[in-house]
Amino acid sequence: MATAIKSSSGSLRTYLLTRLLLVIPMVWVLVTMVFFVMRVIGDPIQSAFGGRLPPDQIAIRRHNAGLDKPLLSQYWHYLVGVLHGDFGKALTDNQRISHQLIVKGAATLELTFWSFLIALALGIPLGRFAARYRDRLPDVGLRLFAVLAYATPVFFLGLLFKLLFAIKLGWFFSSGRASPDIELGITGSNVPHDTHIYILNALVYGDSGDIVDVLRHTVLPAVTLGLLVGGVFIRLVRVNLLQTMRSDYVEAARARGVPERQVIRKHAFRNALIPVVTVMGLQVAALLAGAVLTEETFEWQGIGYTLAHYLLARDFIAVQGIVTAIAVIVAIVSFLIDVITAVVDPRVRY
């Protein structure tokens, strides 16, 4: 018995160490691909300022940005900078990308958090409900809803929500993260520790009115983005629960006379959630991708909104830094999901 426990513990350590070592080359490949793809597009200085500045000013800016050095030298300098948390400086507004990632990334983190909660709150119970009524009207309706939620463009769904719930009904706000006066009160100079996450600032430094205002700004973009991932969770929970309900140990529970509701809750449902945990890491990438369009639609000034701004300005240095940071975040989240999956389901270690 002790030998089996020791072997299992060693297997877990080996698996986690292997996954951690695989993260390093994966991040390196992602960073390298982003760097060279940005260089294939063209000269960043010429793209951002071409036609607006004389050639001598273009040359000065290229020298200041280090773009007149050999390509491999630029690559090495950028790689060292990324290792030290320096993702470069934007050409158009001279902002440090690392600073933008902290300030604007906090807004995206806030939006992603609420969206993920909504996706789980919708996906898990509705997927379970659909599996219970397999091939009947509730199941067919929920499957159709899941497909529509995932397939509908985020910006289109966001515009519909704005027209109905913000403009026509007036229940929520259509843009921004907070009203101007509220925003000044929870992020101004009187705030000693600005987290850049408005709901936290409102809870700590505001009153009930500030909290309600922030939540009313958050609901529409969070629901819009949450439905995208919620549709995936509905289908995934349904499929895995149906497969689990056909397994031997579930059939054995039924043979012992255990009620169907208890069979689903105690025997099938927990094991059906294991693949959902694995897919959660992939959905973080989907949320970050959807955040670009969602933040543009609702003028939610997060990292997606900032990325779109730099793309329109053709500031490829800033775009390179933000995309690299997102790639690193996705790789780290993927590793954390692997750790959680290995702890929950020992079978993945072998």
C-alpha positions in Angstrom: 0.0 0.0 0.0 2.8 2.4 1.0 4.7 1.5 -2.2 1.6 2.3 -4.3 1.1 5.7 -2.7 4.8 6.5 -3.1 4.7 5.4 -6.8 1.6 7.6 -7.4 3.3 10.6 -5.8 6.5 10.1 -7.8 4.4 9.8 -11.0 2.7 13.0 -10.2 5.9 14.8 -9.6 7.4 13.4 -12.9 4.3 14.4 -14.8 4.3 18.0 -13.5 8.0 18.4 -14.0 7.7 17.2 -17.6 4.8 19.6 -18.3 6.8 22.5 -16.7 9.8 21.8 -18.9 7.6 21.7 -21.9 6.2 25.1 -21.1 9.7 26.7 -21.6 10.2 25.7 -25.3 6.5 26.4 -26.0 6.8 30.0 -24.8 10.1 30.4 -26.7 8.5 29.2 -29.9 5.5 31.5 -29.4 7.7 34.5 -28.7 9.9 33.7 -31.7 7.0 33.3 -34.1 5.4 36.6 -33.0 8.7 38.5 -33.4 9.4 37.2 -36.9 5.8 37.5 -38.1 5.8 41.2 -37.1 9.1 41.7 -39.0 7.7 39.9 -42.1 4.8 42.4 -42.2 7.3 45.3 -42.8 9.3 48.0 -41.2 7.3 49.1 -38.0 8.5 52.7 -38.2 7.6 53.0 -41.8 4.2 51.4 -41.2 3.4 53.8 -38.3 4.8 57.0 -39.6 5.4 56.5 -43.3 4.1 59.5 -45.3 3.8 61.7 -42.2 7.4 62.2 -41.3 10.4 63.2 -43.4 13.0 60.5 -44.1 15.5 61.9 -41.6 13.0 61.7 -38.8 12.1 58.1 -39.8 15.8 57.2 -39.6 16.1 58.7 -36.1 13.1 56.9 -34.8 14.3 53.6 -36.4 17.7 54.1 -34.6 16.0 55.0 -31.3 13.9 51.8 -31.5 17.0 49.7 -32.3 15.5 48.7 -35.7 18.6 49.6 -37.6 20.5 46.7 -36.0 20.8 43.3 -37.6 17.7 41.1 -37.3 19.3 38.5 -35.0 20.6 41.3 -32.7 17.0 42.8 -32.5 15.7 39.3 -31.7 18.2 38.7 -28.9 17.5 42.1 -27.4 13.8 41.5 -27.5 14.2 38.0 -26.0 16.2 39.3 -23.1 13.7 42.0 -22.6 10.8 39.6 -22.4 12.7 37.5 -19.9 12.9 40.6 -17.7 9.2 41.5 -18.2 10.0 44.3 -20.7 7.7 44.0 -23.8 9.0 47.1 -25.5 7.6 50.6 -25.9 4.8 51.8 -28.2 5.8 53.9 -31.1 2.7 56.1 -31.3 2.2 57.1 -27.7 5.6 56.2 -26.2 3.9 54.0 -23.5 5.7 51.0 -21.9 3.8 47.9 -23.0 4.5 46.3 -19.5 2.7 49.3 -17.9 -0.2 48.9 -20.4 -0.4 45.3 -19.5 -0.8 46.1 -15.8 -3.4 48.8 -16.2 -5.4 47.6 -19.2 -4.8 44.0 -18.4 -6.6 44.5 -15.1 -9.7 45.6 -17.0 -9.5 42.5 -19.2 -9.0 40.3 -16.2 -12.1 41.8 -14.5 -14.2 41.2 -17.7 -12.8 37.7 -18.2 -13.5 36.7 -14.6 -17.2 37.7 -14.7 -17.5 36.1 -18.2 -16.1 32.9 -17.0 -18.4 32.8 -14.0 -21.4 33.4 -16.3 -20.2 30.6 -18.6 -19.9 28.1 -15.8 -23.2 29.2 -14.2 -24.9 28.6 -17.6 -22.9 25.7 -19.0 -22.7 23.2 -16.2 -26.4 23.2 -14.9 -27.8 23.5 -18.5 -25.5 20.8 -19.8 -26.6 18.5 -16.9 -30.3 19.3 -17.6 -29.9 18.6 -21.3 -28.3 15.2 -20.6 -31.0 14.2 -18.2 -33.7 14.8 -20.9 -31.7 13.4 -23.8 -33.4 13.7 -27.2 -36.4 15.3 -25.7 -37.6 18.9 -26.2 -35.5 20.5 -23.4 -32.4 18.8 -24.8 -33.0 19.8 -28.4 -33.7 23.4 -27.3 -30.6 23.6 -25.2 -28.4 22.1 -27.9 -29.8 24.7 -30.4 -29.2 27.5 -27.8 -25.6 26.3 -27.3 -24.8 26.3 -31.0 -26.3 29.8 -31.4 -24.4 31.1 -28.4 -21.1 29.9 -29.7 -21.7 30.7 -33.4 -23.2 34.2 -33.1 -20.5 36.9 -33.6 -19.6 38.5 -30.3 -19.9 42.1 -31.7 -23.3 41.4 -33.2 -24.7 39.9 -30.0 -23.2 42.8 -28.1 -24.9 45.4 -30.3 -28.2 43.6 -29.9 -27.8 43.7 -26.1 -26.9 47.4 -26.2 -30.0 48.2 -28.2 -32.4 46.2 -26.1 -31.1 46.4 -22.5 -29.2 49.7 -22.5 -30.9 52.0 -25.0 -34.5 50.7 -25.1 -35.0 49.4 -21.5 -32.3 51.5 -19.8 -31.4 48.7 -17.4 -27.7 48.8 -18.0 -25.0 51.1 -19.4 -23.9 50.7 -23.0 -20.2 51.6 -22.8 -17.3 52.2 -20.4 -16.4 50.6 -17.1 -18.1 53.1 -14.8 -19.7 56.5 -14.9 -17.2 59.4 -15.1 -17.9 60.7 -11.5 -17.8 57.2 -10.1 -14.6 56.3 -12.0 -12.9 59.4 -10.6 -14.0 58.5 -7.1 -12.6 54.9 -7.2 -9.5 55.6 -9.2 -8.6 59.2 -8.4 -5.8 60.6 -6.3 -7.7 59.9 -3.1 -7.4 56.2 -3.6 -4.2 55.0 -1.9 -3.9 51.6 -3.6 -5.5 51.5 -7.1 -5.9 47.9 -8.2 -7.1 49.0 -11.7 -10.0 46.5 -11.1 -13.0 48.7 -10.7 -15.2 46.3 -8.7 -12.4 45.8 -6.1 -11.9 49.6 -5.9 -15.6 50.1 -5.5 -15.8 47.5 -2.7 -12.9 49.0 -0.8 -13.2 52.8 -1.5 -16.7 53.3 -2.7 -20.3 52.9 -1.4 -23.2 50.8 -2.5 -24.0 53.3 -5.3 -20.5 52.9 -6.8 -20.7 49.1 -6.7 -24.1 49.1 -8.4 -22.8 51.5 -11.1 -19.8 49.3 -11.8 -21.9 46.2 -12.0 -24.4 47.8 -14.3 -21.5 48.7 -16.7 -20.2 45.1 -16.4 -23.3 43.0 -17.0 -23.7 43.4 -20.8 -20.1 42.8 -21.8 -19.7 40.0 -19.3 -22.9 38.2 -20.5 -22.0 38.8 -24.2 -18.5 37.2 -23.7 -19.8 34.6 -21.2 -22.4 33.2 -23.7 -19.6 32.4 -26.2 -17.9 30.0 -23.7 -21.1 29.0 -22.1 -22.3 27.4 -25.3 -19.1 25.3 -25.3 -19.6 24.2 -21.7 -23.3 23.2 -22.3 -22.4 20.8 -25.1 -19.3 19.5 -23.4 -21.0 18.7 -20.1 -23.9 17.1 -21.9 -21.7 14.8 -24.0 -19.4 13.8 -21.2 -22.3 13.2 -18.8 -24.1 10.9 -21.3 -20.8 9.0 -21.8 -20.3 8.6 -18.1 -23.9 7.4 -17.6 -23.2 4.5 -19.9 -20.2 3.3 -17.8 -20.1 0.1 -15.8 -20.1 1.7 -12.3 -23.2 3.8 -13.2 -25.0 0.7 -14.4 -24.0 -1.1 -11.3 -25.5 1.7 -9.2 -28.7 1.5 -11.1 -28.8 -2.3 -10.6 -28.6 -1.7 -6.9 -31.8 0.3 -7.1 -30.2 3.8 -6.6 -32.6 6.5 -7.8 -31.7 8.1 -11.2 -31.3 11.6 -9.7 -28.8 10.2 -7.1 -27.0 8.2 -9.8 -26.4 11.4 -11.8 -25.5 13.6 -8.8 -23.2 11.2 -6.9 -21.8 8.8 -9.5 -21.9 10.4 -13.0 -21.7 14.1 -12.7 -18.4 14.5 -10.9 -16.5 12.3 -13.3 -18.2 14.0 -16.3 -16.7 17.4 -15.1 -13.0 16.1 -15.4 -12.8 16.8 -19.2 -14.5 20.2 -18.6 -11.6 21.2 -16.4 -9.2 20.3 -19.2 -11.0 22.4 -21.7 -11.1 25.4 -19.4 -7.5 26.2 -20.3 -8.4 26.3 -24.0 -11.4 28.5 -23.3 -9.2 31.1 -21.6 -7.7 31.7 -25.0 -11.2 31.9 -26.5 -12.1 34.5 -23.8 -9.0 36.6 -24.6 -9.7 36.5 -28.3 -13.4 37.4 -27.8 -12.4 40.2 -25.4 -10.9 42.1 -28.3 -14.3 42.4 -30.1 -16.3 42.7 -26.8 -14.1 45.5 -25.5 -14.4 47.4 -28.8 -18.2 47.0 -28.8 -18.7 48.2 -25.3 -15.7 50.6 -25.2 -14.3 48.6 -22.3 -10.8 49.9 -22.1 -8.9 46.7 -21.5 -6.0 45.0 -23.3 -8.2 44.0 -26.2 -9.4 47.6 -26.7 -5.8 48.8 -26.5 -4.6 46.1 -29.0 -7.3 47.2 -31.5 -6.2 50.8 -31.0 -2.6 49.9 -31.8 -3.6 47.8 -34.8 -5.5 50.8 -36.3 -2.5 53.0 -35.7 -0.2 50.3 -37.3 2.0 50.3 -34.2 3.4 46.9 -34.7 5.9 47.2 -31.9 3.1 47.6 -29.4 1.1 44.8 -31.1 4.1 42.6 -30.9 4.4 43.2 -27.2 0.8 42.7 -26.3 0.4 39.5 -28.5 3.6 38.1 -26.9 2.2 38.7 -23.4 -1.1 37.1 -24.3 0.7 34.0 -25.7 2.8 33.7 -22.5 -0.4 34.0 -20.3 -2.2 31.3 -22.3 0.8 29.0 -22.0 1.0 29.5 -18.2 -2.8 29.0 -17.8 -2.5 25.8 -19.9 0.2 24.5 -17.5 -2.0 25.3 -14.5 -4.9 23.5 -16.0 -2.6 20.5 -16.5 -1.7 20.6 -12.8 -5.3 20.7 -11.7 -6.3 17.9 -14.1 -3.4 15.7 -12.8 -4.5 16.2 -9.2 -8.2 15.6 -10.0 -7.7 12.7 -12.4 -4.7 10.5 -11.7 -5.1 8.7 -15.1 -3.5 11.6 -17.0 -0.1 10.9 -15.4 0.4 7.7 -17.3 
